[in-house]
């Protein structure tokens, strides 16, 4: 992870989980339907996806 971060302009501490969180939040913001997102990231409960990932964006 550190080797990859050195090639970017990201200055804050980043982990694979942060990228996963951002990815899911952006999918929601882009209007991707919930079942597709859940299948993509392996969630079984829609409440998990909605509670954790939808509070981040302005939309």
N, C-alpha and C positions, 0 to 999 in steps of 0.2 A: 504494500500500500504506500509506504513512504517513497519508494522508487517512482511510483506513478505520480504521486503528488509533487515531486520535484520537477516534473515536466509541465506543471500547470501554474496558474497564478493564484491558486487557492492558498491562503495563508493561515486559516484557522485549522485546528485539529479536525481531521476527517476520518471517518471509518466507513467500511462497506455498508453498515446499517444506515448511515446518514444518506448515502446515495440511494439506497432502497427506499427510504422514507420520501426523499425528494421525487423519485421516479413515480411512486404511487400517487403522491399529491398532484403531480403534473398530469398524470393520466386522468384523475378525477376532474381537474380543472379543464382539461381538453374535452371533456364530455364523453369519455369512454365509459361504457355501461358497467355497472357494478359486477355482474356475473363474470364478465371478461377479465376485469381486474383481479377479482378473487381467484379465478382459475390460474391466472398468470403468476400470482405471488403465493399461492397455496393456502389461502384463507378459507376456512369452512364456515365461518360465521360472519355475516354481513355487518353485524354490530362492531366487530373488531375493526374492520376496514373503515367504516364510517366514523367511529369514535376517535380513532388514532390519527387518521390521515386527512380528514376533511376540514379540520379546524385551522389548518396552516395557511391556506390561500385566501385572498380577498374575495374571490367569487364564492 
